Amino acid sequence: MRGRVAASVAVMLGVALGGFGLTGCTASGGSSGGDSSALPPVIVDLGDVDGTTVEVPEGGSVDLTGDDETYTDWTADIADPSVVEFVPGRDDGSAQFNPGLTAKSVGTTEVTLDNSESGDSVTFTVDVVPKSDDY
């Protein structure tokens, strides 16, 4: 599980940066320029997110954890796809990656996640806020 979570964090950071590399994964040394530091993911448990609001900074990501069995079977219906983008869970044979969301632009949108295998469904709000020194 620990390896899968670490791999999820790495992938979500790579997706949030628009690439697949892991450069800048540990970027909390100072408050310089901001464009070269990676934002840490907002980690959300699928079992706890239903009916909540998740806040994430623009350019950041949401790592959806808590499903060790059917993590590749989640799909998303996003009310405003200009605000967030869904990243499906996957297994590349050497690592497992949780599903997640990438924050594309400032705004608020409702997200419904459905799992075709388990039948689970969760609906929550994502509030993408401007990136600041707090993130």
Sequence and secondary structure as in RCSB ss.txt:
>XXXX:A:sequence
MRGRVAASVAVMLGVALGGFGLTGCTASGGSSGGDSSALPPVIVDLGDVDGTTVEVPEGGSVDLTGDDETYTDWT
ADIADPSVVEFVPGRDDGSAQFNPGLTAKSVGTTEVTLDNSESGDSVTFTVDVVPKSDDY
>XXXX:A:secstr
 HHHHHHHHHHHHHHHTTSS  TTSS  S    SSSS    EEEETTT TT EEEEETT EEEEES SSSGGGEE
EEES TTTEEEE  EE SS EE  EEEE SSEEEEEEEEETTT  EEEEEEEEE   TT 
